[in-house]
């Protein structure tokens, strides 16, 4: 399914790039963060219990959701 997403998103990315709507620095930052993140994540999956990873991921999602709500109401 990821291959299908990549194939289907290519025309949209090309169109948005031609329209000047792509921030290349943000894209590079995402790529540079994703590669080490994937490596670290694969190591953690092997060494940390699943319950601990689920709780950590849940905590990150909760913190980010609170941040987004605060940002929406201009409180952060």
BELNOR-V622847 format. One record per helix or strand of 3 or more residues. SS is the DSSP state (H for helix, E for strand). FROM is the first residue (numbers start at 1). TO is the last residue. If there is no record, write none. Layout:
ss = (SS | SS)
from = (FROM | FROM)
to = (TO | TO)
//
This chain:
ss = (H | H | H)
from = (2 | 24 | 50)
to = (18 | 47 | 72)
//
